Amino acid sequence: MVKKAAQFKDWLIKKRFFRTGWVAKDARAISESEEALAALPDDVADKLEQAVNKLPTSSFEIQAILEPLENAIAQWIEDPQSSNNSIVILAQPVLPVSLVLAESLSRLNIKPKSPTIKLLDWVERPPYGNSIQKRLEEQLGDSNSDLPEEDQTKPDRITILPNLCWCFLRSAQGLDGIDYLQSSIMNNNQFVVIGCGQVGWEYLKSTLKFHAYCDQVIHLPKLTGKQLQKWIEPIVEQFDIQFTDTALHKRLGESNQLEDMQLSIERPIETLTEITQEAAATAKSSLRSVKETLDGNVDNNVESASPKREYFNRLADISDGVSIIAIQLFVRSLCYRKTADSTEEGDVEGSAQQNEQEIRGAGRNFQKTSKTPQIIAQPPKLPPLPELSQTDLYLLYSLMLHGDLTIGSLAESLGDAPQIVNNQVQLLRSEGIIEQKNGVIKTNPIHYPRLRRELSNNNFIIEVS
């Protein structure tokens, strides 16, 4: 299993995975003494982007899967007829559950003489809804059809479905694959491991009662500020990233700290969004302090009260603890400040040219010196959600339900012509709500917290019950 899972993980990363593209900050939100992160020397910017995309899956997410999965498989191997024979791993729809599951399976420790492994190694959904069941049957087959009758109650194989949302399409014939899987899961001679997005899971629960055919369900946990800090710390250290104070009362007391708080009567929506975020962040920070005091868990060391720790606590709050959202918010919060060199008086112009050359040179050979751009992490914040029509919400809900889609599959799901859907997609893409790469469309993770609440308020099936 370890080898197959590792190969699938590498294939998935190569074919489909992209954690974040380059994020250009809004120049209007940057003070004169700082510049947008996109203005970094190209080589430095490329290295930072590569470092973000190469971050391994958080060990906390992997550990949340490994222990219950190992225990469930071990119990099933000992007694396949009486033990549970399936486990479902649920993640937020913007989180690549197939990658998290593959990473976890590559570290799984089970008995040497374990059953054979059948991995559904898809990296995308079949192109048409009516072809999904046939493709599933071709690859998975019948788990006990080739066994003698006396062996059909013995552990035969472990079947892995990295992403259940690739096994159906919300259309007339797109759910036939789920009917096939429901029948297949009932065979106790196989153990089924399923990864799924939470919105897709809720849909299958309400329409086909799919949860009734499954046993244990694990929700990937929300990451805390401390856990996010540990996960992102290698990047912080590599690029010597500094942190500004996120405390609202301190920022209000310093005029130079207000320039990044998009407060302007000319931009009422952004200003209201900013005020709401600041108030919510301050309230959560205060509640956290009160709770720690009441629980007797107050840490009096300097690190616990540092701008860095408070930054990551805030990052956990506004990202809902979802790693892929947090890393995008982290990148978006970065800007850089050019480090001034000491020079002799009367040679201002020459020193400026020298400084510019040194900064560009730093892009070719990035080192932690006083001559390199200093990268600053300002208080993270969610971008405002553009105004969305009801038609937009239906399209975005389809993307959340399936995780990602091609234009053709999205049009089939919505029942509209591909050209009409493509026009709508490109408009939403221009607003930054949708990402598109290699013909695959998905919701931009950074907008997920606000978009999830917007869809829920409009009675779409979003919340996990």
Buried (B, 14 or more C-beta within 10 A) or exposed (E): BEEBBBBBBEBBBEEBBEBBBEBEBEEEBBBEEBBBBBBBBEBBBEBBBEBBBEBEBBBBBBEBBBEEBBEBBBBBBEEBEEBEBBBBBBBBBBBBBBBBBBBBBBBBEBEEEBBEBBBBBBBBBBEBBBBBBBBBEEEBEEBBEEBEEEEBBBBBBBBBBBBBBBBBBBBEBBBBBBEBBBEBBEBBBBBBBBBBBBBBBBBBBEEBEBBEBBBEBBBBEBBBBBBBBBBBEEBBEEBEBEBBBBBBEEBEEEEEBEBBBBBEEEBEEBBEBBEEBBEBBBEBBEEBEEEEEEEEEEEEEEEBEEBBBBBBBBBBBBBBBBBBBBBBBBBBBBBBBBBEEEEEEEEEEEBEEBBEEBBEBBBEEBEEEEBBBBBBBBBBBBBBBBEBEEEBBBBBBBBBBBBBBBBBBBBBBBEBEBEEBBEBBEEBBEBBBBBBEEEBBBBBBBBBBBBBEBBEEEEBBBEEE
